[in-house]
Amino acid sequence: MLEVRGAQGSWNLAPYVDYLEEPDKSSTLKDISSATLAEKFQSLNAPSVNFGLSQATYWFRFTIRNASPSSEAFYVEIDNPTFPMVEFYGSNLTKSESNQISATSLPFDRRSVPNRYPLFALTLEPQQESVVYLRVVGAGGFRFNMTLWQRETFGAFDAGRTSGLGLYFGVLLTMTIFNILLYVVFKDLSFLYLATTTSLFLAFGLSARGYLYQFFWPDFIEYTFFPTLLTIGLALGTFVLFARQYLGTSSYAPKMDKVLLGVIALDLGVPVTSFFDQFLANALSTTGAVMTFLATMLAAMVCLPKQRRAASIFLLAFLPMIASSVLFALLGLTLVPKNFLTEAGGLLTFPISLFLFSLAIWDHVRRLEEGHRNELEEKVKDRTRDLTLALENVQTLHGLIPICAHCKNVRDDHGYWRQIESYISSRSEADFSHGVCPGCMELHYGEILQKGEENQGLQ
């Protein structure tokens, strides 16, 4: 039993919780509280609930006693907004509090307390105690913290949590716009792929945290899970596209490139599978996340010999994301507890990796531009050298040239008289072809021309 006294603000309920897996998914509170099933409850013995991927239904039981001298108002919170159904039952409570519900399988306004997380009101008078049962239906990751909050404390905490998530989502939005602008400037597809990946992870975060359900389609329950699975599958796939483009695996590691294409197909299977089996899609998304990060890391290592700088920077930027993915996998395998560090690790490391990836692409583009500029400078130098050599071979005529007024021969530098054609040809690249102008034709060949015209007239 948890005895609540003083103004502590919040209490972790996990150490006081017993649990039971529902045998047939149709048990009622009367069935569970019967002597037969009541004995089958077992202590949780963990700081949080973590059953990995599960679509089972579990009952949780704990007892709270208000040991303070005044009436206290509480909230019981489950910090996972993805469960299709969470039912709350409490003994010795008011009618409105004794039976409450929070479910993504129902319209948002059907929740007992309007919050994106399952939240249940609980009011206890001095020395009053209540036995609480929670029925939670799983459909994927069955992980959550179970916390008892004083209502005033929860209000301040939830406001701070919302502000922190707002800052996180703002960073992702800024990174998306930043990479789009870099794509417009540099026209490198890596920036576009990274911008798409960032925007999809932003949409995934909004959906997984319950914001899309709360603000965009609170009444369309069939859309509750689909955006989460759709965006995570597409985000993982576009991240692999980014890695292929940046590392140039199609050119430098063709065999590894085929592996990456297979991983993309696996990632795209997540949104497709979600249409007919959401639990399978959840399992596939976990597998896809692990395969995506392993395959892209291996691709970078394979490209190291030929793309040393690019692959090294990629691996460096990848380290925070690797840490985040390892935590995600260990949580899914129930090998680490669900707490602030394991939960916030992904939120903190992911934007860092995205920023480092952006810098990596910028460095890659800068090096390409330097290579193109150096290549252009070499071409300019070669062209300048060719033009210089050509100019050195060009001879020009200048100054006074002595020429005979009658025969038009020209006197050269050695005092010899030469034909003008020979003189000019020896001092330039000009060549001559000979013909007869009309005046000279009349002067020198007039008789021949006249006879030819007479012969034509006789004919």
Secondary structure, DSSP 8 states (H G I E B T S, - for coil): -EEE-SS--EEE-GGG-EEEE-SSS---HHHHTSHHHHTT-EE--SSSEEEEEE--EEEEEEEEEE-SSS-EEEEEEES-TT-SEEEEEETTS-HHHHEEEE-TTS-GGGSSS--SS-EEEEEE-TT-EEEEEEEEE-SEEEEE-EEEEEHHHHHHHHHHHHHHHHHHHHHHHHHHHHHHHHHHHH--HHHHHHHHHHHHHHHHHHHHTTHHHHHT-TT-GGGSSHHHHHHHHHHHHHHHHHHHHHHTHHHH-HHHHHHHHHHHHHHHHHHHHTTT-HHHHHHHHHHHHHHHHHHHHHHHHHTTTTSHHHHHHHHHHHHHHHHHHHHHHHHHTT-S--SHHHHHHHHHHHHHHHHHHHHHHHHHHHHHHHHHHHHHHHHHHHHHHHHHHHHHH-----S---B-TTT--EE-TTS-EE-HHHHHHHTSS--------HHHHHHHHHHHHHHHHHHHHH-
